[in-house]
Amino acid sequence: MNTHTLVEHRDIQDWVTARNGRPALRRVPDPTGSMRSRLELNFSRRMSPTETPSQDDGMSPCSWTAWLAELDRQQLALRVGDQTAFEFIERRELN
């Protein structure tokens, strides 16, 4: 798989929206029991007219502004593949 890393907000947003993705956040407990935000991307496929929506597994849709602010706060970048494959990496790994 051919991968590259995205750091710029516009590049990330363009890559996700080109693949029908949307930003989302999930609240998860950290090791101390406090809740923290985990970044998610939701790539939904088109549903047939007879399908009903399923639960979103605890993901909450959010604005690009909130999602990108959390990405910056956590100092993360997005390593992406050709389709919808991605992973979050720490920006310090880029240096």
mmCIF file as gemmi writes it, N, C-alpha and C atoms, coordinates in Angstrom:
data_model
loop_
_atom_site.group_PDB
_atom_site.id
_atom_site.type_symbol
_atom_site.label_atom_id
_atom_site.label_alt_id
_atom_site.label_comp_id
_atom_site.label_asym_id
_atom_site.label_entity_id
_atom_site.label_seq_id
_atom_site.pdbx_PDB_ins_code
_atom_site.Cartn_x
_atom_site.Cartn_y
_atom_site.Cartn_z
_atom_site.occupancy
_atom_site.B_iso_or_equiv
_atom_site.pdbx_formal_charge
_atom_site.auth_seq_id
_atom_site.auth_asym_id
_atom_site.pdbx_PDB_model_num
ATOM 1 N N . MET Axp A 1 ? 0.846 -1.184 0 1 0 ? 1 A 1
ATOM 2 C CA . MET Axp A 1 ? 0 0 0 1 0 ? 1 A 1
ATOM 3 C C . MET Axp A 1 ? 0.887 1.241 0 1 0 ? 1 A 1
ATOM 4 N N . ASN Axp A 2 ? 0.573 2.17 -0.846 1 0 ? 2 A 1
ATOM 5 C CA . ASN Axp A 2 ? 1.281 3.439 -0.936 1 0 ? 2 A 1
ATOM 6 C C . ASN Axp A 2 ? 0.686 4.4 0.1 1 0 ? 2 A 1
ATOM 7 N N . THR Axp A 3 ? 1.522 4.94 0.997 1 0 ? 3 A 1
ATOM 8 C CA . THR Axp A 3 ? 1.02 5.847 2.027 1 0 ? 3 A 1
ATOM 9 C C . THR Axp A 3 ? 1.749 7.178 1.974 1 0 ? 3 A 1
ATOM 10 N N . HIS Axp A 4 ? 1.097 8.193 2.496 1 0 ? 4 A 1
ATOM 11 C CA . HIS Axp A 4 ? 1.734 9.484 2.727 1 0 ? 4 A 1
ATOM 12 C C . HIS Axp A 4 ? 1.084 10.115 3.956 1 0 ? 4 A 1
ATOM 13 N N . THR Axp A 5 ? 1.75 11.125 4.499 1 0 ? 5 A 1
ATOM 14 C CA . THR Axp A 5 ? 1.314 11.727 5.751 1 0 ? 5 A 1
ATOM 15 C C . THR Axp A 5 ? 0.783 13.13 5.512 1 0 ? 5 A 1
ATOM 16 N N . LEU Axp A 6 ? -0.372 13.406 6.107 1 0 ? 6 A 1
ATOM 17 C CA . LEU Axp A 6 ? -1.015 14.711 5.993 1 0 ? 6 A 1
ATOM 18 C C . LEU Axp A 6 ? -0.959 15.422 7.336 1 0 ? 6 A 1
ATOM 19 N N . VAL Axp A 7 ? -0.558 16.694 7.303 1 0 ? 7 A 1
ATOM 20 C CA . VAL Axp A 7 ? -0.51 17.521 8.508 1 0 ? 7 A 1
ATOM 21 C C . VAL Axp A 7 ? -1.38 18.763 8.33 1 0 ? 7 A 1
ATOM 22 N N . GLU Axp A 8 ? -1.383 19.323 7.142 1 0 ? 8 A 1
ATOM 23 C CA . GLU Axp A 8 ? -2.136 20.553 6.871 1 0 ? 8 A 1
ATOM 24 C C . GLU Axp A 8 ? -3.641 20.285 6.936 1 0 ? 8 A 1
ATOM 25 N N . HIS Axp A 9 ? -4.351 21.163 7.611 1 0 ? 9 A 1
ATOM 26 C CA . HIS Axp A 9 ? -5.79 20.993 7.801 1 0 ? 9 A 1
ATOM 27 C C . HIS Axp A 9 ? -6.532 20.826 6.483 1 0 ? 9 A 1
ATOM 28 N N . ARG Axp A 10 ? -6.257 21.672 5.517 1 0 ? 10 A 1
ATOM 29 C CA . ARG Axp A 10 ? -6.97 21.616 4.234 1 0 ? 10 A 1
ATOM 30 C C . ARG Axp A 10 ? -6.716 20.277 3.538 1 0 ? 10 A 1
ATOM 31 N N . ASP Axp A 11 ? -5.484 19.784 3.581 1 0 ? 11 A 1
ATOM 32 C CA . ASP Axp A 11 ? -5.161 18.499 2.949 1 0 ? 11 A 1
ATOM 33 C C . ASP Axp A 11 ? -5.925 17.351 3.612 1 0 ? 11 A 1
ATOM 34 N N . ILE Axp A 12 ? -6.001 17.374 4.937 1 0 ? 12 A 1
ATOM 35 C CA . ILE Axp A 12 ? -6.723 16.33 5.673 1 0 ? 12 A 1
ATOM 36 C C . ILE Axp A 12 ? -8.204 16.373 5.329 1 0 ? 12 A 1
ATOM 37 N N . GLN Axp A 13 ? -8.784 17.557 5.387 1 0 ? 13 A 1
ATOM 38 C CA . GLN Axp A 13 ? -10.209 17.698 5.107 1 0 ? 13 A 1
ATOM 39 C C . GLN Axp A 13 ? -10.524 17.285 3.671 1 0 ? 13 A 1
ATOM 40 N N . ASP Axp A 14 ? -9.692 17.682 2.723 1 0 ? 14 A 1
ATOM 41 C CA . ASP Axp A 14 ? -9.913 17.306 1.325 1 0 ? 14 A 1
ATOM 42 C C . ASP Axp A 14 ? -9.846 15.794 1.136 1 0 ? 14 A 1
ATOM 43 N N . TRP Axp A 15 ? -8.86 15.137 1.772 1 0 ? 15 A 1
ATOM 44 C CA . TRP Axp A 15 ? -8.702 13.691 1.63 1 0 ? 15 A 1
ATOM 45 C C . TRP Axp A 15 ? -9.927 12.963 2.189 1 0 ? 15 A 1
ATOM 46 N N . VAL Axp A 16 ? -10.387 13.378 3.367 1 0 ? 16 A 1
ATOM 47 C CA . VAL Axp A 16 ? -11.521 12.712 4.016 1 0 ? 16 A 1
ATOM 48 C C . VAL Axp A 16 ? -12.806 12.93 3.224 1 0 ? 16 A 1
ATOM 49 N N . THR Axp A 17 ? -13.092 14.165 2.847 1 0 ? 17 A 1
ATOM 50 C CA . THR Axp A 17 ? -14.352 14.441 2.152 1 0 ? 17 A 1
ATOM 51 C C . THR Axp A 17 ? -14.373 13.819 0.757 1 0 ? 17 A 1
ATOM 52 N N . ALA Axp A 18 ? -13.22 13.678 0.116 1 0 ? 18 A 1
ATOM 53 C CA . ALA Axp A 18 ? -13.161 13.026 -1.197 1 0 ? 18 A 1
ATOM 54 C C . ALA Axp A 18 ? -13.562 11.554 -1.104 1 0 ? 18 A 1
ATOM 55 N N . ARG Axp A 19 ? -13.511 10.996 0.09 1 0 ? 19 A 1
ATOM 56 C CA . ARG Axp A 19 ? -13.86 9.588 0.315 1 0 ? 19 A 1
ATOM 57 C C . ARG Axp A 19 ? -15.169 9.453 1.102 1 0 ? 19 A 1
ATOM 58 N N . ASN Axp A 20 ? -15.984 10.489 1.052 1 0 ? 20 A 1
ATOM 59 C CA . ASN Axp A 20 ? -17.282 10.517 1.746 1 0 ? 20 A 1
ATOM 60 C C . ASN Axp A 20 ? -17.145 10.3 3.246 1 0 ? 20 A 1
ATOM 61 N N . GLY Axp A 21 ? -16.081 10.823 3.828 1 0 ? 21 A 1
ATOM 62 C CA . GLY Axp A 21 ? -15.857 10.696 5.258 1 0 ? 21 A 1
ATOM 63 C C . GLY Axp A 21 ? -16.314 11.932 6.013 1 0 ? 21 A 1
ATOM 64 N N . ARG Axp A 22 ? -16.514 11.735 7.31 1 0 ? 22 A 1
ATOM 65 C CA . ARG Axp A 22 ? -16.923 12.826 8.194 1 0 ? 22 A 1
ATOM 66 C C . ARG Axp A 22 ? -16.144 12.721 9.492 1 0 ? 22 A 1
ATOM 67 N N . PRO Axp A 23 ? -15.848 13.861 10.117 1 0 ? 23 A 1
ATOM 68 C CA . PRO Axp A 23 ? -15.145 13.832 11.4 1 0 ? 23 A 1
ATOM 69 C C . PRO Axp A 23 ? -16.091 13.441 12.531 1 0 ? 23 A 1
ATOM 70 N N . ALA Axp A 24 ? -15.527 12.777 13.521 1 0 ? 24 A 1
ATOM 71 C CA . ALA Axp A 24 ? -16.302 12.382 14.698 1 0 ? 24 A 1
ATOM 72 C C . ALA Axp A 24 ? -15.356 12.286 15.888 1 0 ? 24 A 1
ATOM 73 N N . LEU Axp A 25 ? -15.93 12.358 17.07 1 0 ? 25 A 1
ATOM 74 C CA . LEU Axp A 25 ? -15.182 12.182 18.318 1 0 ? 25 A 1
ATOM 75 C C . LEU Axp A 25 ? -15.852 11.087 19.13 1 0 ? 25 A 1
ATOM 76 N N . ARG Axp A 26 ? -15.057 10.379 19.888 1 0 ? 26 A 1
ATOM 77 C CA . ARG Axp A 26 ? -15.563 9.356 20.8 1 0 ? 26 A 1
ATOM 78 C C . ARG Axp A 26 ? -14.971 9.641 22.17 1 0 ? 26 A 1
ATOM 79 N N . ARG Axp A 27 ? -15.793 9.642 23.196 1 0 ? 27 A 1
ATOM 80 C CA . ARG Axp A 27 ? -15.32 9.841 24.569 1 0 ? 27 A 1
ATOM 81 C C . ARG Axp A 27 ? -14.926 8.476 25.124 1 0 ? 27 A 1
ATOM 82 N N . VAL Axp A 28 ? -13.67 8.368 25.562 1 0 ? 28 A 1
ATOM 83 C CA . VAL Axp A 28 ? -13.153 7.104 26.097 1 0 ? 28 A 1
ATOM 84 C C . VAL Axp A 28 ? -12.422 7.383 27.403 1 0 ? 28 A 1
ATOM 85 N N . PRO Axp A 29 ? -12.431 6.42 28.324 1 0 ? 29 A 1
ATOM 86 C CA . PRO Axp A 29 ? -11.693 6.626 29.575 1 0 ? 29 A 1
ATOM 87 C C . PRO Axp A 29 ? -10.193 6.456 29.358 1 0 ? 29 A 1
ATOM 88 N N . ASP Axp A 30 ? -9.412 7.301 30.032 1 0 ? 30 A 1
ATOM 89 C CA . ASP Axp A 30 ? -7.957 7.123 30.004 1 0 ? 30 A 1
ATOM 90 C C . ASP Axp A 30 ? -7.574 6.216 31.18 1 0 ? 30 A 1
ATOM 91 N N . PRO Axp A 31 ? -6.296 5.891 31.343 1 0 ? 31 A 1
ATOM 92 C CA . PRO Axp A 31 ? -5.894 4.976 32.427 1 0 ? 31 A 1
ATOM 93 C C . PRO Axp A 31 ? -6.275 5.442 33.834 1 0 ? 31 A 1
ATOM 94 N N . THR Axp A 32 ? -6.456 6.754 34.021 1 0 ? 32 A 1
ATOM 95 C CA . THR Axp A 32 ? -6.823 7.262 35.347 1 0 ? 32 A 1
ATOM 96 C C . THR Axp A 32 ? -8.332 7.272 35.57 1 0 ? 32 A 1
ATOM 97 N N . GLY Axp A 33 ? -9.106 6.922 34.542 1 0 ? 33 A 1
ATOM 98 C CA . GLY Axp A 33 ? -10.555 6.921 34.656 1 0 ? 33 A 1
ATOM 99 C C . GLY Axp A 33 ? -11.205 8.192 34.154 1 0 ? 33 A 1
ATOM 100 N N . SER Axp A 34 ? -10.417 9.219 33.85 1 0 ? 34 A 1
ATOM 101 C CA . SER Axp A 34 ? -10.962 10.449 33.283 1 0 ? 34 A 1
ATOM 102 C C . SER Axp A 34 ? -11.339 10.204 31.824 1 0 ? 34 A 1
ATOM 103 N N . MET Axp A 35 ? -12.292 10.956 31.361 1 0 ? 35 A 1
ATOM 104 C CA . MET Axp A 35 ? -12.71 10.82 29.969 1 0 ? 35 A 1
ATOM 105 C C . MET Axp A 35 ? -11.86 11.726 29.084 1 0 ? 35 A 1
ATOM 106 N N . ARG Axp A 36 ? -11.527 11.222 27.893 1 0 ? 36 A 1
ATOM 107 C CA . ARG Axp A 36 ? -10.791 12.019 26.922 1 0 ? 36 A 1
ATOM 108 C C . ARG Axp A 36 ? -11.423 11.812 25.555 1 0 ? 36 A 1
ATOM 109 N N . SER Axp A 37 ? -11.098 12.693 24.626 1 0 ? 37 A 1
ATOM 110 C CA . SER Axp A 37 ? -11.628 12.59 23.269 1 0 ? 37 A 1
ATOM 111 C C . SER Axp A 37 ? -10.691 11.771 22.401 1 0 ? 37 A 1
ATOM 112 N N . ARG Axp A 38 ? -11.268 10.829 21.665 1 0 ? 38 A 1
ATOM 113 C CA . ARG Axp A 38 ? -10.499 10.078 20.685 1 0 ? 38 A 1
ATOM 114 C C . ARG Axp A 38 ? -11.021 10.46 19.307 1 0 ? 38 A 1
ATOM 115 N N . LEU Axp A 39 ? -10.103 10.85 18.443 1 0 ? 39 A 1
ATOM 116 C CA . LEU Axp A 39 ? -10.466 11.242 17.091 1 0 ? 39 A 1
ATOM 117 C C . LEU Axp A 39 ? -10.905 10.027 16.288 1 0 ? 39 A 1
ATOM 118 N N . GLU Axp A 40 ? -11.931 10.209 15.482 1 0 ? 40 A 1
ATOM 119 C CA . GLU Axp A 40 ? -12.436 9.156 14.607 1 0 ? 40 A 1
ATOM 120 C C . GLU Axp A 40 ? -12.748 9.765 13.253 1 0 ? 40 A 1
ATOM 121 N N . LEU Axp A 41 ? -12.76 8.947 12.247 1 0 ? 41 A 1
ATOM 122 C CA . LEU Axp A 41 ? -13.26 9.329 10.933 1 0 ? 41 A 1
ATOM 123 C C . LEU Axp A 41 ? -14.298 8.293 10.542 1 0 ? 41 A 1
ATOM 124 N N . ASN Axp A 42 ? -15.44 8.75 10.095 1 0 ? 42 A 1
ATOM 125 C CA . ASN Axp A 42 ? -16.532 7.859 9.735 1 0 ? 42 A 1
ATOM 126 C C . ASN Axp A 42 ? -16.684 7.865 8.22 1 0 ? 42 A 1
ATOM 127 N N . PHE Axp A 43 ? -16.345 6.745 7.601 1 0 ? 43 A 1
ATOM 128 C CA . PHE Axp A 43 ? -16.517 6.588 6.16 1 0 ? 43 A 1
ATOM 129 C C . PHE Axp A 43 ? -17.731 5.707 5.939 1 0 ? 43 A 1
ATOM 130 N N . SER Axp A 44 ? -18.847 6.337 5.637 1 0 ? 44 A 1
ATOM 131 C CA . SER Axp A 44 ? -20.078 5.563 5.481 1 0 ? 44 A 1
ATOM 132 C C . SER Axp A 44 ? -20.293 5.235 4.016 1 0 ? 44 A 1
ATOM 133 N N . ARG Axp A 45 ? -20.736 4.028 3.81 1 0 ? 45 A 1
ATOM 134 C CA . ARG Axp A 45 ? -21.086 3.635 2.451 1 0 ? 45 A 1
ATOM 135 C C . ARG Axp A 45 ? -22.527 4.053 2.205 1 0 ? 45 A 1
ATOM 136 N N . ARG Axp A 46 ? -22.885 4.139 0.966 1 0 ? 46 A 1
ATOM 137 C CA . ARG Axp A 46 ? -24.27 4.477 0.646 1 0 ? 46 A 1
ATOM 138 C C . ARG Axp A 46 ? -25.164 3.299 1.007 1 0 ? 46 A 1
ATOM 139 N N . MET Axp A 47 ? -26.292 3.609 1.626 1 0 ? 47 A 1
ATOM 140 C CA . MET Axp A 47 ? -27.22 2.551 2.013 1 0 ? 47 A 1
ATOM 141 C C . MET Axp A 47 ? -28.234 2.343 0.899 1 0 ? 47 A 1
ATOM 142 N N . SER Axp A 48 ? -28.692 1.111 0.775 1 0 ? 48 A 1
ATOM 143 C CA . SER Axp A 48 ? -29.758 0.838 -0.181 1 0 ? 48 A 1
ATOM 144 C C . SER Axp A 48 ? -31.064 1.368 0.409 1 0 ? 48 A 1
ATOM 145 N N . PRO Axp A 49 ? -32.068 1.592 -0.43 1 0 ? 49 A 1
ATOM 146 C CA . PRO Axp A 49 ? -33.339 2.138 0.083 1 0 ? 49 A 1
ATOM 147 C C . PRO Axp A 49 ? -34.009 1.257 1.131 1 0 ? 49 A 1
ATOM 148 N N . THR Axp A 50 ? -33.696 -0.042 1.171 1 0 ? 50 A 1
ATOM 149 C CA . THR Axp A 50 ? -34.347 -0.936 2.133 1 0 ? 50 A 1
ATOM 150 C C . THR Axp A 50 ? -33.579 -1.07 3.438 1 0 ? 50 A 1
ATOM 151 N N . GLU Axp A 51 ? -32.357 -0.516 3.519 1 0 ? 51 A 1
ATOM 152 C CA . GLU Axp A 51 ? -31.56 -0.607 4.743 1 0 ? 51 A 1
ATOM 153 C C . GLU Axp A 51 ? -31.978 0.466 5.74 1 0 ? 51 A 1
ATOM 154 N N . THR Axp A 52 ? -31.85 0.14 7.015 1 0 ? 52 A 1
ATOM 155 C CA . THR Axp A 52 ? -32.082 1.134 8.059 1 0 ? 52 A 1
ATOM 156 C C . THR Axp A 52 ? -30.749 1.479 8.703 1 0 ? 52 A 1
ATOM 157 N N . PRO Axp A 53 ? -30.576 2.716 9.134 1 0 ? 53 A 1
ATOM 158 C CA . PRO Axp A 53 ? -29.309 3.094 9.761 1 0 ? 53 A 1
ATOM 159 C C . PRO Axp A 53 ? -29.067 2.29 11.033 1 0 ? 53 A 1
ATOM 160 N N . SER Axp A 54 ? -27.819 1.954 11.294 1 0 ? 54 A 1
ATOM 161 C CA . SER Axp A 54 ? -27.464 1.253 12.526 1 0 ? 54 A 1
ATOM 162 C C . SER Axp A 54 ? -26.869 2.254 13.505 1 0 ? 54 A 1
ATOM 163 N N . GLN Axp A 55 ? -26.638 1.809 14.729 1 0 ? 55 A 1
ATOM 164 C CA . GLN Axp A 55 ? -26.02 2.692 15.712 1 0 ? 55 A 1
ATOM 165 C C . GLN Axp A 55 ? -24.604 3.021 15.284 1 0 ? 55 A 1
ATOM 166 N N . ASP Axp A 56 ? -24.112 4.157 15.744 1 0 ? 56 A 1
ATOM 167 C CA . ASP Axp A 56 ? -22.805 4.645 15.312 1 0 ? 56 A 1
ATOM 168 C C . ASP Axp A 56 ? -21.676 4.232 16.249 1 0 ? 56 A 1
ATOM 169 N N . ASP Axp A 57 ? -21.868 3.23 17.077 1 0 ? 57 A 1
ATOM 170 C CA . ASP Axp A 57 ? -20.829 2.712 17.971 1 0 ? 57 A 1
ATOM 171 C C . ASP Axp A 57 ? -20.251 3.769 18.904 1 0 ? 57 A 1
ATOM 172 N N . GLY Axp A 58 ? -21.065 4.72 19.311 1 0 ? 58 A 1
ATOM 173 C CA . GLY Axp A 58 ? -20.617 5.716 20.273 1 0 ? 58 A 1
ATOM 174 C C . GLY Axp A 58 ? -19.9 6.911 19.684 1 0 ? 58 A 1
ATOM 175 N N . MET Axp A 59 ? -19.755 6.939 18.386 1 0 ? 59 A 1
ATOM 176 C CA . MET Axp A 59 ? -19.113 8.096 17.761 1 0 ? 59 A 1
ATOM 177 C C . MET Axp A 59 ? -20.111 9.239 17.692 1 0 ? 59 A 1
ATOM 178 N N . SER Axp A 60 ? -19.618 10.439 17.969 1 0 ? 60 A 1
ATOM 179 C CA . SER Axp A 60 ? -20.446 11.631 17.856 1 0 ? 60 A 1
ATOM 180 C C . SER Axp A 60 ? -19.923 12.479 16.714 1 0 ? 60 A 1
ATOM 181 N N . PRO Axp A 61 ? -20.756 12.768 15.73 1 0 ? 61 A 1
ATOM 182 C CA . PRO Axp A 61 ? -20.302 13.659 14.662 1 0 ? 61 A 1
ATOM 183 C C . PRO Axp A 61 ? -19.908 15.003 15.256 1 0 ? 61 A 1
ATOM 184 N N . CYS Axp A 62 ? -18.95 15.662 14.644 1 0 ? 62 A 1
ATOM 185 C CA . CYS Axp A 62 ? -18.536 16.981 15.116 1 0 ? 62 A 1
ATOM 186 C C . CYS Axp A 62 ? -18.128 17.827 13.918 1 0 ? 62 A 1
ATOM 187 N N . SER Axp A 63 ? -17.919 19.096 14.168 1 0 ? 63 A 1
ATOM 188 C CA . SER Axp A 63 ? -17.505 20.01 13.102 1 0 ? 63 A 1
ATOM 189 C C . SER Axp A 63 ? -16.037 19.78 12.762 1 0 ? 63 A 1
ATOM 190 N N . TRP Axp A 64 ? -15.666 20.199 11.567 1 0 ? 64 A 1
ATOM 191 C CA . TRP Axp A 64 ? -14.247 20.137 11.198 1 0 ? 64 A 1
ATOM 192 C C . TRP Axp A 64 ? -13.422 21.022 12.115 1 0 ? 64 A 1
ATOM 193 N N . THR Axp A 65 ? -13.953 22.152 12.526 1 0 ? 65 A 1
ATOM 194 C CA . THR Axp A 65 ? -13.213 23.056 13.409 1 0 ? 65 A 1
ATOM 195 C C . THR Axp A 65 ? -12.855 22.362 14.719 1 0 ? 65 A 1
ATOM 196 N N . ALA Axp A 66 ? -13.838 21.7 15.348 1 0 ? 66 A 1
ATOM 197 C CA . ALA Axp A 66 ? -13.587 21.001 16.614 1 0 ? 66 A 1
ATOM 198 C C . ALA Axp A 66 ? -12.638 19.826 16.411 1 0 ? 66 A 1
ATOM 199 N N . TRP Axp A 67 ? -12.815 19.079 15.335 1 0 ? 67 A 1
ATOM 200 C CA . TRP Axp A 67 ? -11.986 17.896 15.08 1 0 ? 67 A 1
ATOM 201 C C . TRP Axp A 67 ? -10.534 18.291 14.83 1 0 ? 67 A 1
ATOM 202 N N . LEU Axp A 68 ? -10.33 19.306 14.008 1 0 ? 68 A 1
ATOM 203 C CA . LEU Axp A 68 ? -8.966 19.748 13.699 1 0 ? 68 A 1
ATOM 204 C C . LEU Axp A 68 ? -8.293 20.379 14.919 1 0 ? 68 A 1
ATOM 205 N N . ALA Axp A 69 ? -9.065 21.067 15.761 1 0 ? 69 A 1
ATOM 206 C CA . ALA Axp A 69 ? -8.502 21.624 16.996 1 0 ? 69 A 1
ATOM 207 C C . ALA Axp A 69 ? -8.022 20.5 17.912 1 0 ? 69 A 1
ATOM 208 N N . GLU Axp A 70 ? -8.791 19.413 17.997 1 0 ? 70 A 1
ATOM 209 C CA . GLU Axp A 70 ? -8.381 18.264 18.819 1 0 ? 70 A 1
ATOM 210 C C . GLU Axp A 70 ? -7.163 17.571 18.206 1 0 ? 70 A 1
ATOM 211 N N . LEU Axp A 71 ? -7.096 17.478 16.901 1 0 ? 71 A 1
ATOM 212 C CA . LEU Axp A 71 ? -5.924 16.91 16.221 1 0 ? 71 A 1
ATOM 213 C C . LEU Axp A 71 ? -4.674 17.706 16.582 1 0 ? 71 A 1
ATOM 214 N N . ASP Axp A 72 ? -4.783 19.031 16.549 1 0 ? 72 A 1
ATOM 215 C CA . ASP Axp A 72 ? -3.651 19.891 16.913 1 0 ? 72 A 1
ATOM 216 C C . ASP Axp A 72 ? -3.307 19.762 18.394 1 0 ? 72 A 1
ATOM 217 N N . ARG Axp A 73 ? -4.327 19.716 19.251 1 0 ? 73 A 1
ATOM 218 C CA . ARG Axp A 73 ? -4.084 19.607 20.686 1 0 ? 73 A 1
ATOM 219 C C . ARG Axp A 73 ? -3.317 18.328 21.013 1 0 ? 73 A 1
ATOM 220 N N . GLN Axp A 74 ? -3.646 17.247 20.325 1 0 ? 74 A 1
ATOM 221 C CA . GLN Axp A 74 ? -2.977 15.971 20.561 1 0 ? 74 A 1
ATOM 222 C C . GLN Axp A 74 ? -1.685 15.823 19.742 1 0 ? 74 A 1
ATOM 223 N N . GLN Axp A 75 ? -1.36 16.841 18.957 1 0 ? 75 A 1
ATOM 224 C CA . GLN Axp A 75 ? -0.141 16.831 18.131 1 0 ? 75 A 1
ATOM 225 C C . GLN Axp A 75 ? -0.073 15.595 17.235 1 0 ? 75 A 1
ATOM 226 N N . LEU Axp A 76 ? -1.169 15.352 16.498 1 0 ? 76 A 1
ATOM 227 C CA . LEU Axp A 76 ? -1.247 14.193 15.62 1 0 ? 76 A 1
ATOM 228 C C . LEU Axp A 76 ? -1.248 14.6 14.155 1 0 ? 76 A 1
ATOM 229 N N . ALA Axp A 77 ? -0.848 13.673 13.314 1 0 ? 77 A 1
ATOM 230 C CA . ALA Axp A 77 ? -0.933 13.794 11.862 1 0 ? 77 A 1
ATOM 231 C C . ALA Axp A 77 ? -1.693 12.568 11.369 1 0 ? 77 A 1
ATOM 232 N N . LEU Axp A 78 ? -2.043 12.574 10.096 1 0 ? 78 A 1
ATOM 233 C CA . LEU Axp A 78 ? -2.817 11.486 9.52 1 0 ? 78 A 1
ATOM 234 C C . LEU Axp A 78 ? -2.002 10.81 8.425 1 0 ? 78 A 1
ATOM 235 N N . ARG Axp A 79 ? -1.685 9.531 8.625 1 0 ? 79 A 1
ATOM 236 C CA . ARG Axp A 79 ? -1.016 8.745 7.579 1 0 ? 79 A 1
ATOM 237 C C . ARG Axp A 79 ? -2.119 8.037 6.806 1 0 ? 79 A 1
ATOM 238 N N . VAL Axp A 80 ? -2.145 8.253 5.497 1 0 ? 80 A 1
ATOM 239 C CA . VAL Axp A 80 ? -3.252 7.756 4.682 1 0 ? 80 A 1
ATOM 240 C C . VAL Axp A 80 ? -2.754 6.856 3.565 1 0 ? 80 A 1
ATOM 241 N N . GLY Axp A 81 ? -3.665 5.99 3.117 1 0 ? 81 A 1
ATOM 242 C CA . GLY Axp A 81 ? -3.418 5.12 1.984 1 0 ? 81 A 1
ATOM 243 C C . GLY Axp A 81 ? -4.244 5.574 0.793 1 0 ? 81 A 1
ATOM 244 N N . ASP Axp A 82 ? -4.365 4.698 -0.18 1 0 ? 82 A 1
ATOM 245 C CA . ASP Axp A 82 ? -5.054 5.044 -1.417 1 0 ? 82 A 1
ATOM 246 C C . ASP Axp A 82 ? -6.569 5.146 -1.259 1 0 ? 82 A 1
ATOM 247 N N . GLN Axp A 83 ? -7.158 4.313 -0.435 1 0 ? 83 A 1
ATOM 248 C CA . GLN Axp A 83 ? -8.602 4.329 -0.273 1 0 ? 83 A 1
ATOM 249 C C . GLN Axp A 83 ? -8.963 5.014 1.043 1 0 ? 83 A 1
ATOM 250 N N . THR Axp A 84 ? -9.573 4.282 1.966 1 0 ? 84 A 1
ATOM 251 C CA . THR Axp A 84 ? -9.951 4.885 3.249 1 0 ? 84 A 1
ATOM 252 C C . THR Axp A 84 ? -9.058 4.423 4.392 1 0 ? 84 A 1
ATOM 253 N N . ALA Axp A 85 ? -7.97 3.731 4.088 1 0 ? 85 A 1
ATOM 254 C CA . ALA Axp A 85 ? -7.05 3.289 5.142 1 0 ? 85 A 1
ATOM 255 C C . ALA Axp A 85 ? -6.316 4.503 5.713 1 0 ? 85 A 1
ATOM 256 N N . PHE Axp A 86 ? -6.272 4.579 7.046 1 0 ? 86 A 1
ATOM 257 C CA . PHE Axp A 86 ? -5.569 5.692 7.687 1 0 ? 86 A 1
ATOM 258 C C . PHE Axp A 86 ? -5.148 5.277 9.081 1 0 ? 86 A 1
ATOM 259 N N . GLU Axp A 87 ? -4.215 6.018 9.637 1 0 ? 87 A 1
ATOM 260 C CA . GLU Axp A 87 ? -3.847 5.879 11.04 1 0 ? 87 A 1
ATOM 261 C C . GLU Axp A 87 ? -3.363 7.225 11.536 1 0 ? 87 A 1
ATOM 262 N N . PHE Axp A 88 ? -3.568 7.46 12.828 1 0 ? 88 A 1
ATOM 263 C CA . PHE Axp A 88 ? -3.055 8.669 13.45 1 0 ? 88 A 1
ATOM 264 C C . PHE Axp A 88 ? -1.638 8.393 13.914 1 0 ? 88 A 1
ATOM 265 N N . ILE Axp A 89 ? -0.748 9.336 13.657 1 0 ? 89 A 1
ATOM 266 C CA . ILE Axp A 89 ? 0.629 9.219 14.136 1 0 ? 89 A 1
ATOM 267 C C . ILE Axp A 89 ? 1 10.511 14.839 1 0 ? 89 A 1
ATOM 268 N N . GLU Axp A 90 ? 1.942 10.417 15.748 1 0 ? 90 A 1
ATOM 269 C CA . GLU Axp A 90 ? 2.404 11.612 16.446 1 0 ? 90 A 1
ATOM 270 C C . GLU Axp A 90 ? 3.257 12.439 15.498 1 0 ? 90 A 1
ATOM 271 N N . ARG Axp A 91 ? 3.055 13.744 15.544 1 0 ? 91 A 1
ATOM 272 C CA . ARG Axp A 91 ? 3.813 14.625 14.651 1 0 ? 91 A 1
ATOM 273 C C . ARG Axp A 91 ? 5.307 14.561 14.908 1 0 ? 91 A 1
ATOM 274 N N . ARG Axp A 92 ? 5.689 14.277 16.142 1 0 ? 92 A 1
ATOM 275 C CA . ARG Axp A 92 ? 7.123 14.227 16.427 1 0 ? 92 A 1
ATOM 276 C C . ARG Axp A 92 ? 7.799 13.082 15.682 1 0 ? 92 A 1
ATOM 277 N N . GLU Axp A 93 ? 7.038 12.068 15.247 1 0 ? 93 A 1
ATOM 278 C CA . GLU Axp A 93 ? 7.595 10.984 14.441 1 0 ? 93 A 1
ATOM 279 C C . GLU Axp A 93 ? 8.033 11.474 13.065 1 0 ? 93 A 1
ATOM 280 N N . LEU Axp A 94 ? 7.549 12.638 12.666 1 0 ? 94 A 1
ATOM 281 C CA . LEU Axp A 94 ? 7.858 13.172 11.341 1 0 ? 94 A 1
ATOM 282 C C . LEU Axp A 94 ? 9.216 13.84 11.297 1 0 ? 94 A 1
ATOM 283 N N . ASN Axp A 95 ? 9.775 14.179 12.443 1 0 ? 95 A 1
ATOM 284 C CA . ASN Axp A 95 ? 11.063 14.884 12.485 1 0 ? 95 A 1
ATOM 285 C C . ASN Axp A 95 ? 12.219 13.927 12.51 1 0 ? 95 A 1
